[in-house]
Amino acid sequence: LHVHPHTFTWLSLGNEHNVITVFWHYTLTALQQILPDVGRDAERSLLENPAPDFQQMLVSLLNDLDQFSINNRAREPVTLVLDDFHVLHNERLLGLINLFLDHLPPCIRVVVTTRSEPDLHLSRRRASGQLLQLGVDELRFDTAASCAFFVATLGPEMDTAWARYMCERTEGWIAGLQLAALSAQRTAADQSILLPSDNLDKHIADYLLDEVFAALPATLQEFLLHTAVVKRFCAGLCNAIERRTNSLQLLLELETLNLFLVPLDNHRTWFRYHDLFRQFLLQR
């Protein structure tokens, strides 16, 4: 957004936005920061009616955006960023957002950041050319990018062998690289931190615990801990380890959550966990 300057507005989502009126009120407010005249009637219908007609509200908003689009033909679309979209789970709200995206005018693009795959009819949007998706494979750092990151973070005296090792160890996971750099900064006097080690860095372990593992339901936590004992697995092997019959369903759920699950074939039969995540699970 900053490298290619253009007009955008950013909405950071939280659990409170699962209330339909709250979500659309904040979305309208965000849009009005860059398009002051858009959504005024829609906003009034939200604020003045105890039981708003949300579809009618959306029609009003889309009409305003259509009018802006007509007057904006020569300009690049404005961008609405919906950050942390994975916190939204209200099915009725997601239905309204899908309706909004179905009729999105050319004057606006929507950027969604999310840790899990959202229920936004992605297959249909991908097939119709409406979707550009950047996933784990596109976002991971290669060795050159990792070394450049460590040079920028730690300085040119950074040990290149350690940088290559950390890139391999984290599999290009950017948060993992950043946490490794933080550890190296805090222990700069102890060069042993630069040596390969089987011990999981405290900052990475804390991050995985606080941001990933702790938020999962107990069933998935138990499934992860037990299936981490093998380096690779399929649904049948997980069933045998766990003495259950629904491992395939749990694996699909983990894949939807983007939970450090790496497919090993094109048929989504065999999987492994990201090495750092598996090490975290084994230590648990």
C-alpha positions in Angstrom: 0.0 0.0 0.0 2.9 2.4 0.7 5.3 1.2 -2.0 2.6 1.9 -4.6 0.9 5.0 -3.1 -2.8 5.3 -3.7 -5.9 6.0 -1.6 -6.7 3.3 1.0 -8.5 2.9 4.3 -7.7 0.3 6.9 -10.1 -1.4 9.4 -8.6 -3.7 12.1 -11.2 -6.2 13.0 -11.9 -7.7 16.5 -14.5 -10.1 17.9 -16.9 -7.1 18.5 -17.3 -6.7 14.8 -19.3 -10.0 14.6 -22.3 -7.8 15.5 -23.7 -6.9 12.1 -24.5 -3.2 12.9 -21.0 -2.7 14.5 -19.2 -4.2 11.5 -21.0 -2.1 8.9 -20.9 1.1 11.0 -17.1 0.8 11.3 -16.8 -0.1 7.6 -18.8 2.9 6.5 -16.8 5.1 8.8 -13.6 3.7 7.3 -14.8 4.3 3.8 -15.9 7.9 4.6 -12.4 8.7 5.6 -11.4 8.5 2.0 -14.9 9.0 0.3 -16.7 11.5 2.5 -20.0 11.4 0.6 -20.3 7.6 0.3 -22.7 5.7 2.5 -24.5 8.5 4.3 -28.0 7.1 3.7 -26.8 3.6 4.6 -25.3 5.0 7.8 -28.6 6.7 8.7 -30.5 3.5 8.1 -28.2 1.7 10.6 -28.4 4.4 13.3 -32.1 5.3 13.1 -33.7 1.9 12.7 -33.8 -0.5 15.7 -34.1 -3.4 13.2 -32.3 -2.2 10.0 -32.9 -3.8 6.6 -29.3 -4.8 6.0 -29.8 -5.8 2.4 -31.4 -2.4 1.6 -28.5 -0.7 3.4 -26.1 -2.6 1.2 -27.9 -1.6 -1.9 -27.7 2.1 -0.8 -24.0 1.8 -0.2 -23.4 0.0 -3.5 -25.3 2.6 -5.4 -23.1 5.3 -3.8 -20.0 3.4 -4.8 -21.4 2.9 -8.4 -21.9 6.7 -8.7 -18.4 7.3 -7.4 -17.2 4.7 -9.9 -18.9 6.6 -12.8 -17.1 9.8 -11.8 -13.8 8.1 -11.1 -13.1 6.3 -14.5 -9.7 7.8 -15.0 -8.4 7.0 -11.5 -7.1 3.9 -9.8 -9.6 2.1 -7.5 -9.5 3.0 -3.8 -8.7 0.1 -1.4 -10.6 -1.1 1.7 -8.4 -3.3 3.9 -10.2 -5.7 6.3 -7.4 -6.8 8.7 -7.7 -10.0 10.8 -10.7 -11.2 8.9 -10.5 -14.6 10.6 -12.1 -13.2 13.7 -15.4 -12.9 11.9 -17.7 -16.0 12.3 -21.2 -14.6 12.2 -22.8 -16.5 9.3 -25.3 -13.8 8.5 -22.6 -11.2 8.5 -20.5 -13.3 6.2 -23.5 -13.7 3.9 -23.9 -9.9 3.7 -20.1 -9.5 3.0 -20.4 -12.0 0.2 -23.4 -10.0 -1.2 -21.2 -6.9 -1.1 -18.4 -8.6 -2.9 -20.7 -10.1 -5.5 -21.7 -6.5 -6.6 -18.4 -4.7 -5.9 -18.1 -1.7 -8.3 -14.8 -1.2 -10.2 -14.0 1.9 -8.1 -13.0 -0.1 -5.1 -10.9 -3.2 -4.2 -11.1 -5.1 -1.0 -7.9 -6.5 0.6 -8.5 -9.2 3.3 -5.8 -10.4 5.6 -6.6 -13.6 7.5 -5.0 -16.5 9.2 -7.6 -19.0 8.0 -9.4 -19.4 4.8 -12.5 -17.1 4.9 -16.0 -18.3 3.8 -16.1 -15.9 0.9 -16.9 -18.3 -2.0 -13.2 -18.3 -2.9 -13.4 -21.0 -5.6 -16.1 -19.1 -7.5 -14.2 -15.8 -7.2 -11.0 -17.4 -8.3 -12.7 -18.9 -11.4 -14.3 -15.6 -12.3 -11.0 -13.7 -12.0 -12.2 -11.6 -9.0 -9.6 -13.1 -6.6 -5.9 -12.6 -6.2 -4.7 -14.8 -3.4 -1.3 -14.6 -1.7 -0.7 -17.6 0.6 2.1 -19.2 2.5 4.1 -20.2 -0.6 4.0 -16.7 -2.0 4.8 -14.9 1.3 7.7 -17.1 2.5 11.2 -15.7 2.3 13.8 -17.4 0.2 17.5 -17.6 1.3 18.4 -14.3 -0.4 15.5 -12.4 1.1 16.3 -13.9 4.6 19.9 -12.8 4.4 18.9 -9.4 3.3 16.5 -9.2 6.2 19.1 -10.2 8.7 21.6 -7.7 7.3 19.1 -4.9 7.6 18.2 -6.1 11.2 21.5 -7.1 12.6 24.0 -5.2 10.5 26.5 -6.3 7.8 28.6 -8.2 10.3 25.8 -10.8 10.6 26.9 -14.4 10.3 25.7 -15.5 6.8 25.9 -19.2 7.6 23.6 -18.6 10.6 21.2 -16.6 8.3 21.0 -19.5 5.8 20.5 -22.0 8.6 17.6 -19.9 10.1 16.0 -19.6 6.7 16.1 -23.3 6.3 14.9 -23.9 9.9 12.0 -21.5 9.7 11.1 -22.5 6.1 11.0 -18.8 5.2 8.3 -18.1 7.9 8.7 -14.3 8.3 7.5 -14.1 12.0 10.0 -16.9 12.8 12.8 -14.9 11.1 11.9 -11.8 13.0 11.8 -13.6 16.3 15.2 -15.2 15.6 16.6 -11.8 14.8 15.2 -10.5 18.1 17.0 -13.3 20.0 20.2 -12.6 18.2 20.0 -8.9 19.1 19.4 -9.6 22.8 22.2 -12.2 23.0 24.7 -10.5 20.7 27.6 -11.1 23.2 27.0 -14.8 23.1 28.1 -16.1 19.8 26.8 -19.6 20.6 23.3 -18.3 19.7 24.5 -18.4 16.1 25.2 -22.1 16.2 22.6 -24.6 15.0 20.7 -26.0 17.9 17.8 -28.4 18.5 16.4 -26.2 21.2 13.5 -24.1 20.2 14.1 -20.4 20.7 12.1 -19.0 23.7 10.6 -16.1 21.7 9.4 -18.5 18.9 8.0 -20.9 21.5 6.1 -18.1 23.3 4.7 -16.8 20.0 3.5 -20.3 19.0 1.9 -20.8 22.4 0.3 -17.4 22.7 -0.7 -16.7 19.1 -1.4 -20.2 17.8 -1.8 -23.1 20.2 -3.6 -21.5 23.1 -6.4 -20.2 20.9 -7.3 -23.7 19.6 -10.1 -25.9 21.1 -8.9 -28.7 23.4 -9.8 -31.4 20.7 -7.4 -29.8 18.2 -4.7 -29.2 20.8 -4.8 -32.9 21.8 -4.8 -34.0 18.1 -1.7 -31.8 17.3 0.2 -33.1 20.3 -0.4 -36.7 19.6 0.2 -36.7 15.8 3.4 -34.7 16.1 5.2 -37.9 17.3 5.6 -38.9 13.6 7.4 -36.9 11.0 4.7 -37.4 8.4 1.2 -38.7 8.5 -2.1 -39.4 6.7 -5.6 -39.5 8.0 -5.4 -43.3 8.5 -2.2 -43.1 10.5 -3.8 -40.3 12.6 -6.8 -42.5 13.2 -4.6 -45.3 14.5 -2.5 -43.0 16.7 -5.6 -41.2 18.1 -7.9 -44.2 18.1 -10.6 -42.1 16.3 -12.3 -42.2 12.9 -12.6 -38.5 12.0 -8.9 -37.5 11.5 -9.5 -36.5 7.9 -12.0 -33.9 9.1 -9.6 -32.6 11.6 -6.8 -32.4 9.0 -9.0 -30.4 6.7 -9.8 -28.1 9.6 -6.1 -27.6 10.4 -5.5 -26.9 6.7 -8.3 -24.3 6.6 -6.8 -22.7 9.7 -3.4 -22.5 8.0 -1.9 -24.2 11.0 1.6 -25.0 9.9 0.3 -28.1 8.1 2.4 -28.9 5.0 0.9 -31.1 2.2 3.4 -33.6 0.8 1.5 -34.6 -2.3 -0.9 -33.1 -4.8 -3.8 -35.3 -3.5 -3.7 -33.9 0.1 -3.1 -37.4 1.4 0.2 -37.1 3.3 1.2 -34.2 5.5 3.8 -33.0 7.9 4.0 -30.1 10.4 6.3 -27.1 9.9 9.5 -28.2 11.6 9.5 -25.4 14.2 5.8 -26.1 15.0 6.5 -29.8 15.3 9.4 -29.1 17.7 7.1 -26.9 19.8 4.5 -29.6 19.9 7.1 -32.2 20.9 8.4 -30.0 23.7 4.8 -29.6 25.0 
